[in-house]
Amino acid sequence: MKQQDWYRRSFGKEYLKIYAHRNLELAEEEVDFVVKTLNLDSSAAVLDFACGAGRHLYHFYRRNVKVIGADLSEELLVAARTLVPEARLVRHDMRYLPFASESFEAVLSLFTSFGYFESDNENLEVLKGAYRVLKNGGRILIDFMNAPLAVNSLVKSSSRKIDGAEIIEKRSYNRQTGRIEKEMELYREDGTLERYFESVRAYTPAELRELLSMSRFKITGEFGDFRGSSYCNDSERYIVMAST
């Protein structure tokens, strides 16, 4: 499998172990922010186009906001179904949203689930697709890394143990492609080894604003964290909200 298709392999069952620290408790604060900022209620048609194992869906449904969860990974959708049995789940490639035009009031992209694809044009297609499925006046909310800070503070190597397995992670920034890349080695207790790779285009806020503009979105808000702080160069995240 080509490295540019890393997302087809890296979001399997081992992903849940590698990112176990991204848990339901953290997701609760994030969902509270999204519900309040977008003023979502039980009548809203909402799409999370990379829902993963459903940790955000869980809290949306507890608040009676019936978000449709979509993801490419069959393994993560199975986990989401176990966690949120009542959720509507769809398997898809986010470049080709399988929904009718003007279907949703809101589209969500949480936990840096954007910038996966090799070319800027492919990533742009994701935003154009989101625009297409949003109703007039609909909104997109993208929770992205604060790329300049992430690049400047990149930890080149780290290791940790989870459930008896050792995970070694090596990170780098490719200046030619503008991507943060991560190689992961997972050593199990039985001595077996699995290797995984991640590569995300580290769009700066200015670049992401430009992509949104090219997709005909109008930016309506920018935040630096899930507490609603204004975005600045030292912010934890770059969370941007835009409307059709």
C-alpha positions in Angstrom: 0.0 0.0 0.0 1.3 3.5 -0.9 2.2 5.8 1.9 -0.2 8.4 0.6 -3.0 5.9 1.4 -1.8 5.6 5.0 -5.3 6.3 6.3 -6.7 3.1 4.8 -4.5 1.0 7.2 -3.8 3.3 10.2 -7.4 3.6 11.5 -7.9 0.0 12.4 -8.4 -1.7 15.8 -4.8 -0.7 17.0 -5.7 2.9 16.5 -8.0 2.6 19.6 -5.0 1.5 21.6 -2.5 4.1 20.2 -5.0 6.9 20.9 -6.6 5.6 24.0 -5.7 8.9 25.7 -8.2 10.6 23.4 -11.2 9.4 25.5 -14.8 10.1 26.3 -13.9 12.6 29.1 -12.0 14.9 26.7 -14.7 14.5 24.0 -17.4 15.7 26.4 -15.9 19.2 26.7 -15.5 19.4 23.0 -19.1 18.4 22.3 -20.3 21.0 24.8 -18.4 23.6 22.9 -19.7 22.5 19.5 -23.4 22.3 20.7 -23.2 25.7 22.3 -21.3 27.4 19.5 -23.5 26.0 16.7 -26.6 26.2 18.8 -27.5 22.6 18.0 -30.7 20.9 19.2 -32.7 17.7 18.5 -34.1 19.2 15.2 -30.7 19.8 13.7 -29.4 17.6 10.8 -25.6 17.2 11.5 -22.8 15.2 9.9 -19.5 14.3 11.5 -17.6 13.2 8.4 -14.8 11.4 10.3 -16.5 10.1 13.4 -14.0 7.4 14.2 -15.0 5.2 17.1 -17.8 7.5 18.1 -16.5 9.2 21.3 -18.0 12.5 20.1 -21.2 10.8 18.9 -21.7 9.4 22.3 -22.0 12.8 23.9 -24.0 14.3 21.1 -26.6 11.6 21.5 -26.7 12.1 25.3 -27.6 15.7 24.5 -30.3 14.5 22.0 -28.4 15.9 19.0 -28.6 13.0 16.5 -25.5 13.4 14.5 -24.9 11.1 11.6 -21.4 9.5 11.9 -19.4 8.7 8.8 -16.0 7.2 8.5 -13.9 5.1 6.1 -12.7 2.6 8.7 -14.9 -0.4 9.1 -13.2 -1.3 12.4 -13.9 2.2 13.9 -17.5 2.1 12.7 -17.9 -1.2 14.5 -16.6 0.4 17.7 -18.9 3.4 17.2 -21.9 1.0 16.8 -21.0 -0.7 20.1 -20.6 2.6 21.9 -23.7 4.3 20.4 -26.1 1.6 19.2 -28.8 4.1 18.2 -26.5 6.2 15.9 -26.9 6.3 12.2 -23.5 5.4 10.8 -22.3 5.5 7.2 -19.0 4.2 5.7 -17.6 6.6 3.1 -14.6 8.4 1.7 -14.9 12.1 2.8 -14.0 13.2 -0.7 -17.2 11.7 -2.0 -20.0 12.4 0.5 -22.9 10.0 -0.2 -25.6 12.5 0.7 -28.0 14.7 -1.3 -27.3 18.4 -1.7 -28.5 20.7 1.1 -29.0 17.8 3.6 -27.5 19.3 6.7 -27.5 22.3 9.0 -24.0 21.6 10.2 -20.9 19.5 9.2 -18.2 18.7 11.7 -14.5 17.8 11.3 -13.1 17.1 14.7 -9.6 16.0 16.0 -7.6 17.1 13.0 -9.6 14.9 10.6 -8.7 17.1 7.6 -5.6 17.3 5.4 -5.1 13.5 5.1 -4.9 13.4 1.3 -1.8 13.8 -0.8 -2.8 16.9 -2.8 -4.3 20.2 -1.9 -6.9 19.6 -4.6 -8.1 16.4 -2.9 -8.4 18.2 0.4 -10.2 21.0 -1.3 -12.7 18.5 -2.6 -13.6 17.6 0.9 -14.6 21.2 1.7 -16.4 21.6 -1.6 -18.4 18.4 -0.8 -19.2 19.8 2.7 -20.5 23.0 1.1 -22.7 21.0 -1.3 -24.4 18.9 1.4 -25.0 22.0 3.7 -28.3 23.9 3.5 -28.3 27.6 2.8 -26.9 29.2 5.9 -25.5 25.9 7.1 -22.2 25.8 8.9 -19.0 23.8 9.0 -16.8 23.6 12.1 -13.2 22.3 11.7 -11.1 21.5 14.7 -7.5 21.5 13.5 -4.1 21.6 14.9 -2.5 25.0 15.3 0.0 24.1 12.6 2.7 26.7 13.2 2.9 25.8 16.9 2.7 22.1 16.2 5.6 22.3 13.8 7.8 24.4 16.1 7.1 22.3 19.1 7.3 18.9 17.4 8.6 16.1 19.7 10.8 14.0 17.4 10.6 10.8 19.4 8.7 9.4 22.3 7.6 6.0 23.7 4.9 4.8 26.1 3.3 1.6 27.3 -0.4 0.7 27.1 -1.9 -2.6 28.2 1.5 -4.3 28.1 2.3 -3.0 24.6 5.1 -0.5 23.9 4.5 2.2 21.4 7.4 4.1 19.8 6.6 7.2 17.8 8.9 9.2 15.5 7.7 12.6 14.2 9.0 14.9 11.5 8.0 17.8 9.4 8.5 17.6 5.7 9.1 21.1 4.5 8.8 20.2 0.8 5.2 18.9 1.2 4.2 20.9 4.3 3.2 17.7 6.1 3.7 16.4 9.6 4.6 12.7 9.4 4.6 10.1 12.2 6.0 6.6 12.2 4.7 4.3 14.9 6.0 0.9 16.0 3.7 -1.1 18.3 5.5 -3.9 20.1 3.0 -6.4 21.7 3.7 -8.6 24.7 3.9 -11.7 22.5 6.9 -10.1 20.7 5.0 -9.3 17.5 5.5 -5.9 15.8 3.2 -3.7 13.8 4.2 -0.5 12.0 1.9 2.4 11.2 2.3 5.7 9.4 0.4 9.0 9.5 0.8 12.0 7.3 -1.3 15.2 7.7 -0.9 18.4 5.7 -0.1 21.0 8.3 -2.3 23.8 6.9 -1.6 27.1 8.6 -4.7 29.2 9.6 -4.1 31.4 6.5 -4.0 28.4 4.2 -7.1 26.9 5.7 -8.9 30.2 5.4 -7.9 30.3 1.7 -9.2 26.7 1.1 -12.5 27.6 2.8 -12.8 30.7 0.6 -12.1 28.7 -2.5 -15.0 26.4 -1.4 -17.3 29.5 -1.1 -17.5 29.4 2.7 -17.5 32.6 4.7 -15.6 32.5 8.0 -17.8 33.4 11.0 -15.6 32.5 13.9 -12.1 31.4 15.0 -11.1 29.9 18.3 -7.9 28.7 20.0 -9.4 26.0 22.2 -12.6 24.3 23.3 -13.1 26.8 26.0 -13.9 29.4 23.4 -10.7 31.5 23.6 -9.9 33.7 20.7 -7.3 32.2 18.3 -3.7 33.5 18.7 -0.3 32.2 17.6 0.2 30.3 20.8 -3.3 28.7 20.9 -3.7 24.9 21.5 -5.8 24.5 18.4 -7.2 26.3 15.4 -11.0 25.9 15.4 -12.7 27.6 12.6 -16.4 28.0 11.9 -17.7 29.1 8.5 -21.1 29.3 6.8 -22.4 28.8 3.3 
